[in-house]
């Protein structure tokens, strides 16, 4: 695994933002930030009680605080056809064409007779820009948990991950890539198979452009929510601490690990997992983007020592 020099990339991005007129963009940070006001995606719940030991010079007592669980928009995941043309135009400067990632496009015209040909998508995972606005929104419901992401930080840029993203090395020989039925978005038995998670690169066989982009977004999310993957990326993970249980590994079709809010070609007020039968709007340019919402649990600190927590459902995060 290779980590990005985040400070240099973020500085370049911020300088670039100063010269971009937001009103001229198809998808911009203001629109992405506005999308966080979604109670459906937030899914705020009080799930238990935390216990704290509070001590003073006069003795100790046990204090409690509500344990809450909700989703946080950690990142914007873009899945797009043409290299250097992220639909979130303000961050295009992070993934320009380079000597190892020059082209894009599909090997198919998208008709059923060509379903043996492949599509290709680039993918970028960028920290969601609406962190402060989200905090204000979530606090309307009660105590809010912080997410793992840093706003505008690049966690995966497929143009820098050439060997794995364009040649599927080494994942082409992983068991998940060789054995049918392992790690798939959808189900063959249910006749809604969108594609396989492995190998986690930009190529896949899929005649539907929306479904192809969604599978690639799932692959990108899968990479950044794990440690030690054979990709050039920065993990979108944070360690747990007293009274704080962060999101873990993303799993396809499992909303308990994360869910997706479409940002373009349409902006959805709700979140879902793939395969989602209700959202198939095709982009004319092959550009798509989703916000990745992930579940966090936390409770407000009420003492010096954390004693533990109890969930109302009897389940631990």
C-alpha positions in Angstrom: 0.0 0.0 0.0 1.2 3.5 -0.9 -0.2 6.6 0.9 -0.8 9.9 -0.9 1.0 13.1 0.3 -2.3 14.5 1.5 -1.1 17.9 2.5 0.4 18.7 -1.0 -2.7 17.4 -2.8 -5.1 19.3 -0.6 -3.1 22.5 -1.0 -3.2 22.1 -4.8 -6.9 21.5 -4.7 -7.7 24.5 -2.6 -5.6 26.8 -4.9 -7.5 25.4 -7.9 -10.9 26.0 -6.2 -10.2 29.7 -6.0 -10.4 30.0 -9.8 -13.5 27.9 -10.4 -16.9 29.6 -10.7 -19.3 27.3 -8.9 -22.3 28.4 -11.0 -20.7 27.0 -14.1 -20.2 23.5 -12.8 -22.4 20.4 -13.5 -21.6 19.0 -10.0 -20.0 21.3 -7.5 -19.2 21.3 -3.8 -22.2 23.5 -3.0 -24.5 21.0 -4.5 -22.8 18.1 -2.8 -22.9 19.9 0.6 -26.6 20.6 0.2 -27.3 16.8 -0.3 -26.3 16.0 3.3 -29.7 17.2 4.6 -31.2 13.7 4.3 -32.9 12.2 7.3 -33.2 8.9 5.3 -29.4 8.7 4.8 -28.7 9.9 8.3 -30.9 7.3 10.0 -30.3 8.7 13.5 -31.1 6.3 16.4 -30.5 6.1 20.1 -29.4 2.5 20.5 -28.1 2.1 24.0 -26.5 3.6 27.1 -22.8 4.4 27.9 -21.4 4.3 31.4 -18.7 6.6 32.7 -16.8 6.9 36.0 -16.7 10.5 37.1 -14.4 11.3 40.0 -13.7 14.4 42.0 -11.8 15.1 45.3 -15.1 14.2 47.1 -15.5 10.8 45.6 -16.6 9.0 42.4 -20.0 8.3 40.8 -21.2 6.6 37.6 -22.7 8.8 35.0 -24.6 7.8 31.8 -25.0 9.1 28.3 -27.1 8.0 25.4 -25.4 5.8 22.8 -26.4 6.9 19.3 -25.9 5.4 15.9 -26.1 7.2 12.6 -24.6 7.4 9.1 -22.0 9.9 8.1 -21.2 11.0 4.5 -17.6 10.1 4.5 -16.7 10.4 0.8 -17.7 11.3 -2.7 -17.0 8.3 -5.0 -16.9 9.3 -8.7 -17.1 6.6 -11.4 -16.5 8.0 -14.9 -15.5 7.0 -18.4 -13.0 9.6 -19.7 -9.7 9.9 -17.9 -9.3 13.4 -16.4 -13.0 14.2 -16.4 -14.3 13.6 -12.9 -17.9 14.8 -12.9 -17.1 16.8 -9.7 -15.3 19.3 -11.8 -13.6 21.2 -8.9 -11.5 18.1 -8.1 -10.5 17.2 -11.6 -7.1 18.7 -11.0 -6.3 15.7 -8.7 -6.6 13.1 -11.4 -5.4 14.4 -14.8 -4.3 12.3 -17.7 -0.7 11.0 -17.1 1.8 8.8 -18.9 0.4 5.6 -17.4 -3.3 6.6 -17.5 -4.1 8.3 -20.8 -7.2 6.8 -22.2 -10.7 5.9 -21.1 -13.9 4.7 -22.8 -15.6 1.4 -23.5 -15.0 -1.6 -25.6 -18.8 -1.8 -26.2 -21.5 0.4 -27.7 -23.9 -0.8 -25.0 -26.1 -3.1 -27.0 -27.0 -6.6 -26.0 -25.1 -8.2 -28.9 -21.9 -6.8 -27.5 -22.2 -8.1 -23.9 -19.0 -10.0 -24.3 -17.1 -6.7 -24.5 -15.9 -4.7 -21.6 -16.5 -1.3 -20.1 -13.9 0.8 -18.4 -14.4 3.4 -15.6 -12.0 5.5 -13.7 -12.7 6.1 -10.0 -11.9 8.7 -7.4 -12.7 8.6 -3.7 -12.5 12.2 -2.2 -13.4 13.3 1.3 -16.9 14.7 1.4 -16.8 18.5 1.4 -19.9 18.9 3.6 -18.5 17.9 7.0 -19.2 21.1 8.9 -22.7 21.4 7.4 -23.4 17.8 8.2 -22.4 18.2 11.8 -24.9 21.1 12.2 -27.6 19.0 10.5 -27.0 15.9 12.6 -26.9 17.9 15.9 -30.6 18.8 15.4 -31.3 15.1 16.3 -28.9 14.9 19.3 -25.3 14.2 19.9 -23.4 13.5 16.6 -20.5 11.2 15.8 -17.6 12.4 13.7 -16.7 10.5 10.6 -13.3 9.2 9.5 -12.8 11.4 6.4 -11.0 14.7 6.0 -12.9 17.0 3.6 -11.4 17.1 0.1 -8.7 14.6 0.9 -8.0 12.1 -1.9 -8.3 8.5 -0.6 -8.1 6.8 -4.1 -7.2 8.2 -7.5 -7.3 5.4 -10.1 -5.0 7.4 -12.4 -2.2 6.8 -9.7 -3.2 3.1 -9.3 -2.4 2.0 -12.8 -1.0 -1.4 -12.3 -4.0 -2.6 -10.2 -6.7 -0.5 -11.8 -5.9 -1.1 -15.5 -4.1 -4.4 -15.4 -5.8 -6.1 -12.4 -2.4 -7.0 -10.9 -2.3 -8.9 -8.6 -6.1 -9.3 -8.0 -6.7 -11.1 -11.3 -5.6 -14.4 -9.6 -7.3 -13.8 -6.2 -9.9 -16.5 -5.3 -12.6 -13.8 -5.2 -11.9 -13.1 -8.9 -11.7 -16.7 -10.0 -14.6 -18.4 -8.2 -18.1 -17.4 -9.4 -20.5 -16.3 -6.7 -17.9 -14.8 -4.4 -18.2 -11.0 -3.7 -20.8 -10.1 -6.2 -23.1 -7.0 -6.5 -26.5 -8.7 -6.8 -27.3 -12.3 -7.3 -27.3 -14.7 -10.2 -30.1 -16.6 -8.6 -32.2 -13.5 -8.3 -31.4 -12.4 -11.9 -30.1 -9.0 -10.7 -26.3 -9.5 -11.0 -24.7 -6.2 -11.7 -21.1 -7.4 -11.6 -18.3 -8.8 -9.4 -16.4 -6.8 -6.8 -13.1 -8.6 -7.7 -10.9 -7.9 -9.5 -11.2 -4.4 -8.1 -10.2 -2.5 -11.2 -11.8 -0.4 -13.9 -12.9 -3.1 -16.4 -16.0 -5.2 -16.2 -18.5 -6.9 -18.5 -21.8 -5.0 -18.3 -24.0 -3.6 -21.0 -25.8 -1.1 -18.7 -23.6 1.9 -18.1 -25.2 2.9 -14.8 -24.7 -0.6 -13.4 -21.1 -0.7 -14.5 -20.4 2.6 -12.8 -22.1 1.5 -9.6 -20.0 -1.7 -9.5 -16.8 0.3 -10.0 -17.9 2.7 -7.2 -18.4 -0.3 -5.0 -15.0 -1.6 -5.8 -13.4 1.7 -4.9 -15.3 1.9 -1.7 -14.2 -1.6 -0.9 -10.6 -0.8 -1.3 -10.4 2.4 0.8 -12.3 0.8 3.8 -9.7 -1.8 4.3 -6.1 -1.8 5.5 -3.2 -3.2 3.5 -4.7 -3.6 0.0 -2.6 -4.0 -3.1 -3.5 -0.6 -4.4 -2.2 3.0 -4.3 -4.6 4.6 -1.8 -5.1 6.0 1.6 -7.4 4.0 4.1 -10.6 5.7 4.9 -10.5 4.3 8.4 -10.1 5.5 12.0 -9.4 3.6 15.2 -12.1 3.2 17.9 -11.7 4.9 21.2 -13.7 5.1 24.5 -17.3 5.8 23.6 -16.7 5.8 19.8 -17.2 2.9 17.4 -16.3 3.9 13.8 -17.4 2.3 10.6 -15.5 -0.7 9.3 -15.2 -2.6 6.1 -17.7 -1.9 3.4 -19.6 -4.9 2.1 -21.7 -5.0 -1.0 -25.5 -5.1 -0.6 -25.2 -4.7 3.2 -26.6 -1.4 4.4 -25.1 -2.1 7.9 -21.7 -1.4 6.5 -22.5 1.6 4.2 -25.0 2.9 1.7 -25.0 5.2 -1.4 -26.6 8.5 -2.2 -26.6 9.4 -5.9 -25.3 12.8 -6.7 -25.2 12.8 -10.5 -26.7 12.4 -13.1 -29.5 13.0 -10.6 -29.3 14.0 -7.0 -31.3 11.7 -4.7 -32.7 12.6 -1.3 -32.4 9.0 -0.1 -29.7 6.3 0.2 -29.7 2.7 -0.9 -27.3 -0.2 -1.6 -26.5 -1.7 -4.9 -28.2 -3.3 -6.7 -30.9 -0.6 -6.5 -33.8 -1.3 -8.9 -35.1 2.3 -8.5 -32.2 4.2 -9.9 -31.0 3.6 -13.4 -30.7 7.1 -15.0 -28.0 6.9 -17.6 -25.4 9.6 -18.0 -24.8 10.8 -21.5 -21.1 11.2 -20.8 -20.7 8.1 -18.7 -20.1 10.2 -15.5 -21.6 9.2 -12.2 -21.0 10.1 -8.5 -22.3 8.9 -5.2 -21.9 10.0 -1.6 -20.8 7.0 0.5 -22.5 7.1 3.9 -21.1 4.8 6.6 -22.4 3.9 10.1 -20.9 5.3 13.3 -21.8 4.8 17.0 -20.8 7.1 19.8 -21.8 8.7 23.1 -20.9 11.9 24.9 -18.1 11.7 27.4 -19.5 12.1 31.0 -16.4 11.1 33.0 -12.8 10.3 33.1 -13.1 6.5 32.6 -15.3 4.6 30.2 -16.9 1.6 31.9 -18.7 0.2 28.9 -22.0 0.3 27.1 -25.2 -1.6 26.6 -27.3 -1.7 23.4 -31.0 -1.9 23.7 -31.1 -4.6 21.1 -28.4 -6.6 22.8 -26.1 -6.1 19.7 -22.7 -4.5 19.9 -21.4 -2.4 17.0 
